[in-house]
Amino acid sequence: MARRKRLPAEPVETTIESLSHEGRGIARIEGKVTFIDGALPGERVRFRYTDRRRNHDAGRVEAVLEGAADRVEAPCPHFGVCGGCSLQHLEPAVQVRFKAEGLMDQLERLGGVVPEVQEPPLTGPLWGYRRRARLGAKRVPQKGGVLVGFRERGTGYVVDTQRCDILDPRIGEHIPELARAIDGLTIAERVPQVEIALGDDAGTLVIRHLDPLGPGDAERLVEFGQRTGLGIHLQPGDESTAHPLWPEGGVDLRYAHPAFGVELAFAPTDFIQINAAINRELVARVVELLDPQPGERVLDLFCGLGNFSLPLASRGAEVTGVEGAESLVARARENAEANGLGERCRFLVDDLDHPAAEPEWGGAYDAVVLDPARAGARPAVHHAAATGASRIAYVSCNPATLARDAGDLAEYGFRLVRAGVVDMFPHTAHAEAMALFER
């Protein structure tokens, strides 16, 4: 095992050349790349090293000596420590431009493709947008009890959070109350995390606990739920063990796509997009670009609980959705039936990271939607191209794997017609992207 290099004891001054895709300032010190948290291009900063490696170093700003014109005062008192955000110090419009430039760079550099048209960014609310999150919990007697919040940047420590303005206010304004409720449990030291799941009209918290609840613990959690209006689920094991504590039977979690007259139900541990407003805009734009005609066949790969499938079916398309998680496929079927779209939708379970040579969902389609996880859709791209579809909409939470897969699609005879960023995660370096390919 290589010995970690000794860090310089004194801070160092440098000038920042650019911004990495992770939102860190990039400097070159004696020819070596150094990534510096909290620094922006063009700035002169004093920083302290946090890591030194053979190919690159890392550091954190200690003082900004000459600030960039686009620097703003981060409104969150936890910024710079909390790992939930990395770009609050950059003017929001410039954040979006940075993400758009990063997407175009990766498409050309990694995929060898350039879109014929760069889509205008999809933007929405800057604050209170996050409906899905996993917060850490940790009892720290030296700091007064249980802490609840995101992890500190670069460490496993939990930030002592008083409020979080990127979280939906239904929970973002109640974090200290939640911390006190957990601190009062007999098993407070055995509660490592809290998962947040909020719909349009209701929300719930999933409390992960490593030991059984003790006397009075359930009552304390129910009291918190009643006071805040949030449901409470308990999770003693993996996600399959999550079950409602209060109210009995759990809360009814749903989100709507009003433009399509559909509403989707979901369970507290189901994957949904964290930003409801942007998700509505994204789905509407994908449907607009694909322009499905009544009777056309559309294949929705990585369909989840029907986020794209149902809006497409509402336009008259015959949709086949494929997803690896059986629970999500079951939810998609239920959602289709509940919205009167059961006859236009069929949903199948398949591991799209290892699809069969001749999958059940194979055949001819007019259009395809791809919405994979961060690893991308490379194993499924061949099947998407083999459907004979004339157009493919690709939605990605990782521009790098989108770029790689775009190069594959180009080899299958598709051209990249349009691409653009979707600002699903304001104040972070994470970028959602959307692309349209045509044969």
Secondary structure, DSSP 8 states (H G I E B T S, - for coil): --------SS-EEEE--EE-TTS-EEEEETTEEEEEET--TT-EEEEEEEEE-SSEEEEEEEEEEE--TTB---S-TTTTTBTT-S-TTB-HHHHHHHHHHHHHHHHHHHH----SEE---B---SSS-B-EEEEEEEEEGGGTEEEEE-BBTTSS-B---S--SSB-HHHHT-HHHHHHHHHTSTTGGG--EEEEEE-SS-EEEEEE-SS---TTHHHHHHHHHHHHT-EEEEESSSGGG-EEEESTT----EEEEGGGTEEEE--TTS---SBHHHHHHHHHHHHHHH---TT-EEEEET-TTTTTHHHHHHTT-EEEEEES-HHHHHHHHHHHHHTT-GGGEEEEE--TTS--SS-TT-S--SEEEE---TT-SHHHHHHHHHTT-SEEEEEES-HHHHHHHHHHHHHTT-EEEEEEEE-SSTTSS--EEEEEEE-
